[in-house]
Amino acid sequence: MKPTPQWVKDLKPSAPQGTELIKAERDSSKLSVDKLSNFLFTKEVLDRQATILKILEAEKVFDKSRNYFDGRQDRFVTALARAKRLRQLQVKHNWTQDEFYCANDLISEPGPYGLHATMYLTTLRGQGTPEQHKLFLEPAENYEAIGCYAQTELGHGSNVRGLETTATWNPEDKTFTLHSPHLTASKWWIGSLGRTANHAVIMAQLIIAGKPYGPHPFVCNIRDMKTHEPLEGIHVGDIGPKFGYNTMDNGFLLLNQVKIPHINMLAKYSRVDPETNKYVKPSSPSLIYGTLTWVRSTIVLDSGKVLARGVTIATRYASVRRQFQDRDAPSGTSGENQVLNYSMVQYRLLPLLAATFALHFTGKAMMSLYQENQKRMASAATDTTRGVGPEELQAGSDLIADLHATSCGLKALGSTIAGEGLEVCRRACGGHGYSSFGGIGAWYADYLPTMTWEGDNYMLTQQVARYLLKSARAVLKGNAPTNDTTKIFSTFLQKQDMGCAHDVLGSDSDLVAAFAWRTSYLTFEALKHRDLEKNSWNSLLVDFWRLSTAHSQYLVVKNFYDVLHSESLQYELDPATIDVLHKLFRLYALDTLEKEASEFYSSAAVTVRQIQLARTKSVMKLLEEIRPHALRLVDSWNFPDWQLDSSLGRKDGKVYEDLFYRASELNPLNGLTIDPYPNNDTLVKRDETAQFKAKL
Amino acid sequence: MKPTPQWVKDLKPSAPQGTELIKAERDSSKLSVDKLSNFLFTKEVLDRQATILKILEAEKVFDKSRNYFDGRQDRFVTALARAKRLRQLQVKHNWTQDEFYCANDLISEPGPYGLHATMYLTTLRGQGTPEQHKLFLEPAENYEAIGCYAQTELGHGSNVRGLETTATWNPEDKTFTLHSPHLTASKWWIGSLGRTANHAVIMAQLIIAGKPYGPHPFVCNIRDMKTHEPLEGIHVGDIGPKFGYNTMDNGFLLLNQVKIPHINMLAKYSRVDPETNKYVKPSSPSLIYGTLTWVRSTIVLDSGKVLARGVTIATRYASVRRQFQDRDAPSGTSGENQVLNYSMVQYRLLPLLAATFALHFTGKAMMSLYQENQKRMASAATDTTRGVGPEELQAGSDLIADLHATSCGLKALGSTIAGEGLEVCRRACGGHGYSSFGGIGAWYADYLPTMTWEGDNYMLTQQVARYLLKSARAVLKGNAPTNDTTKIFSTFLQKQDMGCAHDVLGSDSDLVAAFAWRTSYLTFEALKHRDLEKNSWNSLLVDFWRLSTAHSQYLVVKNFYDVLHSESLQYELDPATIDVLHKLFRLYALDTLEKEASEFYSSAAVTVRQIQLARTKSVMKLLEEIRPHALRLVDSWNFPDWQLDSSLGRKDGKVYEDLFYRASELNPLNGLTIDPYPNNDTLVKRDETAQFKAKL
């Protein structure tokens, strides 16, 4: 391998340099990046991130330079090494859960302990008895047992009740027999199961005396604790390569009449009484409900930051990249236009920039609502002496139903916006967006399953519609609880016959009200189709999906509006920054309104003329006004370069130097010298790839 | 490695079996698959495909079973082996160009000779003189020289005039000096350049006596013909991994004052006179124009088939996959519902199925228009004795302008529908769509660059808008040529003040007319903004993009309509099949109309009530009516299983068996036994991956 010639090393990008362009871009706005970062995350969280980043950067195993080059096997083994080291660091620095998550976030790759650290421990904690905690949770928390959560099967995903794996109670020896009766009963997609876990929580159909009682969780040892070989009656392995997520060993598992003791059924909620051989029902199913709601809420909260990563990369690159002269530039003008100056690029990127903030604020609001409710329920549960009245119980259960529906709809909307938005960002980077070094592609591919797991994004919309229909029926009957949903329905019913006059271009609260109106209109339309016209549920699925999307968009717009009118915002941010955030709110809302125009018309929430003006006047003007602040706005998301691992998204603008360096100096394929002639059988003349790999 | 236990081998999917379901599904329609296949492709082409498939299947090198497992380096070397063998087969069987393309299509992976076989040979043929053909083309056709086409640079893609590489004429020794003055001048993304080519056509700024003459093509030897090492002054290599397309060695190239002789400038159109040292202008630039139009037309034609591959896989899997009972099923009903029965799934898949046909017919129409025009131009060029009149020349040039604009708009629309549609198909497969074995992900990733190359899909829309504005100005002035575009504009202007009454739900021709009306409305709106209100070009880019999309959608709808009314269709197909095609036409048109509702309202092409009815009545009803024929419709695209390489898309419905087999028997990662404990430094306890790889 010849060294890179000196004349190559001497080359620079043509002027102006990326560093100059990006500096000029930063200087063009006075927006306070630090204040905005603090407002988004709090200073404490940002400091924590800086501390952890330093620790990770110092460890060679976390170095990312091989990531884009390695094949699946090497990536998996590296991910395992990282997972081990991360666990060691967690112990060494006595990291809290939040600190551990922060480290994972910076490393930004799914790892082999992923499902152990989340679902396995969580399930044991939440669904195990104290005795089971001692037996299963303690060794798991010490990583003496490594586990996973085995629910999905080859033939069943969303439909949990359709799971085929059975757990049959044997009264004679007080055991359960776990069994896979068909090939489709094979557990499938189970994270950390493929090569790593030696334990699994297995969701299986409980059968007592021939009668099925639905899916329940069973702990099962699947691999030998010493040799790590599968135990007798267990066929387990990795399910193969995927579109992304290849550092994780998603696995399959078949069980052939595997016996486990009575204690292995997680028994906090329901259990089998070993004396009577009878099933004992769960005491409080709503608490289980809670976990799913929490998982979905985190997806909503994450979606803003997930998308912000792509928007950061695309915005920085669009500040450095120049292409064509402005067509209307006076003749004699030289120099090309920054790509970020093109209105078509602004129209693709800036509404997504607005969405990052909208989703982040919405996620935060959801999390506090969730935590508030958890507290209330915990105090109601413990404070039994106080005597909780039926109204209080009802209010709690109404809130849970609302939270559940809200989390379903927002999970679907948030992850769809983030996933599809990342691909828009990638394409907005032109050809280089397609290079792995761009940094968006792999991130997008790893994120995509979020649209399918924890409830497929289309499936979930049925839950939202069911809740809205139920609320609407209650409003019509006059026995509805008082909450935001029933309030907007009541407003709609009152004004329905006089029409509405939403000044969407002039008033923020009218803009929010127009979204509420559309949700209400679509709800009562759907209700009519279902209850009066008696249409089949299946024939209404498209209406339900639209309804859920409309409702979730309303919630996002409303949450953004509420933050703008919050005291903390007024206190923490200066007027200039608040003004830009206000513009982002209007951009998000008006752009959504324009893209969903047809429902806003047909519900008569706005007029045709207003929609036309929304785009041609308001949105285009907002793009122009936000554009000078775009770079500082993405800076406020505070992604370290180490985390982004992107040539295009470099904070210093050295885009072309970085792309070239990675291709020319790091790319192992350049160690292969081939024989190009079709009649020669030789393929590789010389293989020096090892020299490149050694540099990585 | 333990053999798979017998109890695993004995397992079957739970009943009903995929084979039974897919057979029942096929039996539910009487549509003639063979007739429809013949109509789409001709019997000759289908027979050719069958013959070539047999040849390829017999060669071990084309076996696909490693494709989803191998890392980049192995995939590239395998692709090289395949490219060599394919070339040998081409010689052995004396394949025509079409046969060679057919083989490539079946192999379905970009290969290292890709840009040699297309762009290098085409450019030499089209832009070389007879002397240059002898010198460069002949050895290239014999694969004694392997070439590529080096246009794009690190800093410039779409803006060809901005290329930085220079070719300076040296009058003293009658040579050119090729040089990369900056890092951003590095050629980048050049297919087949990274490791394979020893020659390149380099697009460089011609400079004579200090004066630039714009980009021109130069042939340059870049690697030693024996050692394959880069020649003096050449720095060349592969640009690194990408989101897809990793079997191709896209490359970079820097030149340090490399001298080439005068003969190396391709001189069919423009050249440097070595005696006078003067630049000689191109004689007929419109012929060069022609190549780009041809490339874009093939992208349009391909887009239907590209998408059909995803729709085939998703439709077949949705016929086998069952999930949940129908909510309105009478109690006591057992068994789950086929996913294809859900209206939400139909709403996502069937409009894409309709689009495959719409795009295919549109592409075919474009190709014949292109060929007709080429013939006309060739006869005009050779038949100089006949004396071509100015009208005839003008008509030819009008047609070229129309073809150019049409190919730009349809390339953008077709590749966007296909690319985004593939991702919709992938997601419609639920979790398994994310598995590589699903077969959509890799195909999607390899296809994605089509949205960026040969003109970025957003950039291209400016060309369309420019052409439509020019045509509209001509119509207003009364000096427009007679063609379809000017006709629809004239109709619009005549009826503009009396309004229109398109019976879109009752009449097919009115449906087409509504699309024409919307294009015309948007054109005259844009014209007003540009010519009267003097808005900047940049501020109108979003309007232009919408205009181009609208116009291209009109063309697709119109072409589908024309095919339905063609004689060949009536002659070749039976009434039942024609009826289904007619429904697909209406589905494509009405679904598009509904999704773009806002422009159809604001242009007053239809009423709000019509749009509402389009979805709630017509589209939903069409989905129901087309659904029984969906499987046979995708069968008519005639993809061999060997080509699809998809567990989910298997023609026989053995989805779960195939997924399981690939994961359990073929997946090399299952040869790694790891140590799972964080405090043990050992990562891999035993590596038996070689045994898996040997099976592949």
Chai-1 contact restraints between the chains, C-beta under 6 A:
chainA,res_idxA,chainB,res_idxB,connection_type,confidence,min_distance_angstrom,max_distance_angstrom,comment,restraint_id
A,W7,B,N256,contact,1.0,0.0,6.0,A-B,restraint_1
A,V8,B,H235,contact,1.0,0.0,6.0,A-B,restraint_2
A,V8,B,L254,contact,1.0,0.0,6.0,A-B,restraint_3
A,L11,B,L183,contact,1.0,0.0,6.0,A-B,restraint_4
A,K12,B,L183,contact,1.0,0.0,6.0,A-B,restraint_5
A,P13,B,H182,contact,1.0,0.0,6.0,A-B,restraint_6
A,P13,B,L183,contact,1.0,0.0,6.0,A-B,restraint_7
A,P13,B,T184,contact,1.0,0.0,6.0,A-B,restraint_8
A,S14,B,H182,contact,1.0,0.0,6.0,A-B,restraint_9
A,S14,B,T184,contact,1.0,0.0,6.0,A-B,restraint_10
A,Y68,B,P241,contact,1.0,0.0,6.0,A-B,restraint_11
A,G71,B,G71,contact,1.0,0.0,6.0,A-B,restraint_12
A,V77,B,L683,contact,1.0,0.0,6.0,A-B,restraint_13
A,L80,B,L683,contact,1.0,0.0,6.0,A-B,restraint_14
A,A81,B,L683,contact,1.0,0.0,6.0,A-B,restraint_15
A,K84,B,P678,contact,1.0,0.0,6.0,A-B,restraint_16
A,R87,B,P678,contact,1.0,0.0,6.0,A-B,restraint_17
A,Y143,B,P678,contact,1.0,0.0,6.0,A-B,restraint_18
A,I146,B,P676,contact,1.0,0.0,6.0,A-B,restraint_19
A,L154,B,Y656,contact,1.0,0.0,6.0,A-B,restraint_20
A,G157,B,G430,contact,1.0,0.0,6.0,A-B,restraint_21
A,G157,B,G431,contact,1.0,0.0,6.0,A-B,restraint_22
A,N159,B,Q323,contact,1.0,0.0,6.0,A-B,restraint_23
A,N159,B,F324,contact,1.0,0.0,6.0,A-B,restraint_24
A,H182,B,P13,contact,1.0,0.0,6.0,A-B,restraint_25
A,H182,B,S14,contact,1.0,0.0,6.0,A-B,restraint_26
A,L183,B,L11,contact,1.0,0.0,6.0,A-B,restraint_27
A,L183,B,K12,contact,1.0,0.0,6.0,A-B,restraint_28
A,L183,B,P13,contact,1.0,0.0,6.0,A-B,restraint_29
A,L183,B,Y656,contact,1.0,0.0,6.0,A-B,restraint_30
A,L183,B,F660,contact,1.0,0.0,6.0,A-B,restraint_31
A,T184,B,P13,contact,1.0,0.0,6.0,A-B,restraint_32
A,T184,B,S14,contact,1.0,0.0,6.0,A-B,restraint_33
A,T184,B,Y656,contact,1.0,0.0,6.0,A-B,restraint_34
A,W189,B,G431,contact,1.0,0.0,6.0,A-B,restraint_35
A,R195,B,I674,contact,1.0,0.0,6.0,A-B,restraint_36
A,T196,B,P676,contact,1.0,0.0,6.0,A-B,restraint_37
A,H228,B,T673,contact,1.0,0.0,6.0,A-B,restraint_38
A,H235,B,V8,contact,1.0,0.0,6.0,A-B,restraint_39
A,G237,B,S664,contact,1.0,0.0,6.0,A-B,restraint_40
A,G237,B,N670,contact,1.0,0.0,6.0,A-B,restraint_41
A,D238,B,N667,contact,1.0,0.0,6.0,A-B,restraint_42
A,D238,B,L669,contact,1.0,0.0,6.0,A-B,restraint_43
A,D238,B,N670,contact,1.0,0.0,6.0,A-B,restraint_44
A,I239,B,A663,contact,1.0,0.0,6.0,A-B,restraint_45
A,G240,B,R662,contact,1.0,0.0,6.0,A-B,restraint_46
A,G240,B,A663,contact,1.0,0.0,6.0,A-B,restraint_47
A,G240,B,N667,contact,1.0,0.0,6.0,A-B,restraint_48
A,P241,B,Y68,contact,1.0,0.0,6.0,A-B,restraint_49
A,P241,B,S436,contact,1.0,0.0,6.0,A-B,restraint_50
A,K242,B,Y434,contact,1.0,0.0,6.0,A-B,restraint_51
A,K242,B,S435,contact,1.0,0.0,6.0,A-B,restraint_52
A,K242,B,S436,contact,1.0,0.0,6.0,A-B,restraint_53
A,F243,B,Y434,contact,1.0,0.0,6.0,A-B,restraint_54
A,F243,B,G441,contact,1.0,0.0,6.0,A-B,restraint_55
A,F252,B,A663,contact,1.0,0.0,6.0,A-B,restraint_56
A,L254,B,V8,contact,1.0,0.0,6.0,A-B,restraint_57
A,N256,B,W7,contact,1.0,0.0,6.0,A-B,restraint_58
A,Q323,B,N159,contact,1.0,0.0,6.0,A-B,restraint_59
A,F324,B,N159,contact,1.0,0.0,6.0,A-B,restraint_60
A,R327,B,W537,contact,1.0,0.0,6.0,A-B,restraint_61
A,D328,B,S536,contact,1.0,0.0,6.0,A-B,restraint_62
A,D328,B,W537,contact,1.0,0.0,6.0,A-B,restraint_63
A,S343,B,N538,contact,1.0,0.0,6.0,A-B,restraint_64
A,S343,B,S539,contact,1.0,0.0,6.0,A-B,restraint_65
A,S343,B,L541,contact,1.0,0.0,6.0,A-B,restraint_66
A,S343,B,V542,contact,1.0,0.0,6.0,A-B,restraint_67
A,M344,B,Y458,contact,1.0,0.0,6.0,A-B,restraint_68
A,M344,B,L541,contact,1.0,0.0,6.0,A-B,restraint_69
A,M344,B,V542,contact,1.0,0.0,6.0,A-B,restraint_70
A,Y347,B,V542,contact,1.0,0.0,6.0,A-B,restraint_71
A,G430,B,G157,contact,1.0,0.0,6.0,A-B,restraint_72
A,G431,B,G157,contact,1.0,0.0,6.0,A-B,restraint_73
A,G431,B,W189,contact,1.0,0.0,6.0,A-B,restraint_74
A,G431,B,T452,contact,1.0,0.0,6.0,A-B,restraint_75
A,Y434,B,K242,contact,1.0,0.0,6.0,A-B,restraint_76
A,Y434,B,F243,contact,1.0,0.0,6.0,A-B,restraint_77
A,Y434,B,P449,contact,1.0,0.0,6.0,A-B,restraint_78
A,S435,B,K242,contact,1.0,0.0,6.0,A-B,restraint_79
A,S436,B,P241,contact,1.0,0.0,6.0,A-B,restraint_80
A,S436,B,K242,contact,1.0,0.0,6.0,A-B,restraint_81
A,G441,B,F243,contact,1.0,0.0,6.0,A-B,restraint_82
A,P449,B,Y434,contact,1.0,0.0,6.0,A-B,restraint_83
A,T452,B,G431,contact,1.0,0.0,6.0,A-B,restraint_84
A,Y458,B,M344,contact,1.0,0.0,6.0,A-B,restraint_85
A,S536,B,D328,contact,1.0,0.0,6.0,A-B,restraint_86
A,W537,B,R327,contact,1.0,0.0,6.0,A-B,restraint_87
A,W537,B,D328,contact,1.0,0.0,6.0,A-B,restraint_88
A,N538,B,S343,contact,1.0,0.0,6.0,A-B,restraint_89
A,S539,B,S343,contact,1.0,0.0,6.0,A-B,restraint_90
A,L541,B,S343,contact,1.0,0.0,6.0,A-B,restraint_91
A,L541,B,M344,contact,1.0,0.0,6.0,A-B,restraint_92
A,V542,B,S343,contact,1.0,0.0,6.0,A-B,restraint_93
A,V542,B,M344,contact,1.0,0.0,6.0,A-B,restraint_94
A,V542,B,Y347,contact,1.0,0.0,6.0,A-B,restraint_95
A,A597,B,S598,contact,1.0,0.0,6.0,A-B,restraint_96
A,S598,B,A597,contact,1.0,0.0,6.0,A-B,restraint_97
A,S598,B,S598,contact,1.0,0.0,6.0,A-B,restraint_98
A,Y601,B,V608,contact,1.0,0.0,6.0,A-B,restraint_99
A,S602,B,V608,contact,1.0,0.0,6.0,A-B,restraint_100
A,S602,B,Q612,contact,1.0,0.0,6.0,A-B,restraint_101
A,V608,B,Y601,contact,1.0,0.0,6.0,A-B,restraint_102
A,V608,B,S602,contact,1.0,0.0,6.0,A-B,restraint_103
A,Q612,B,S602,contact,1.0,0.0,6.0,A-B,restraint_104
A,Y656,B,L154,contact,1.0,0.0,6.0,A-B,restraint_105
A,Y656,B,L183,contact,1.0,0.0,6.0,A-B,restraint_106
A,Y656,B,T184,contact,1.0,0.0,6.0,A-B,restraint_107
A,F660,B,L183,contact,1.0,0.0,6.0,A-B,restraint_108
A,R662,B,G240,contact,1.0,0.0,6.0,A-B,restraint_109
A,A663,B,I239,contact,1.0,0.0,6.0,A-B,restraint_110
A,A663,B,G240,contact,1.0,0.0,6.0,A-B,restraint_111
A,A663,B,F252,contact,1.0,0.0,6.0,A-B,restraint_112
A,S664,B,G237,contact,1.0,0.0,6.0,A-B,restraint_113
A,N667,B,D238,contact,1.0,0.0,6.0,A-B,restraint_114
A,N667,B,G240,contact,1.0,0.0,6.0,A-B,restraint_115
A,L669,B,D238,contact,1.0,0.0,6.0,A-B,restraint_116
A,N670,B,G237,contact,1.0,0.0,6.0,A-B,restraint_117
A,N670,B,D238,contact,1.0,0.0,6.0,A-B,restraint_118
A,T673,B,H228,contact,1.0,0.0,6.0,A-B,restraint_119
A,I674,B,R195,contact,1.0,0.0,6.0,A-B,restraint_120
A,P676,B,I146,contact,1.0,0.0,6.0,A-B,restraint_121
A,P676,B,T196,contact,1.0,0.0,6.0,A-B,restraint_122
A,P678,B,K84,contact,1.0,0.0,6.0,A-B,restraint_123
A,P678,B,R87,contact,1.0,0.0,6.0,A-B,restraint_124
A,P678,B,Y143,contact,1.0,0.0,6.0,A-B,restraint_125
A,L683,B,V77,contact,1.0,0.0,6.0,A-B,restraint_126
A,L683,B,L80,contact,1.0,0.0,6.0,A-B,restraint_127
A,L683,B,A81,contact,1.0,0.0,6.0,A-B,restraint_128
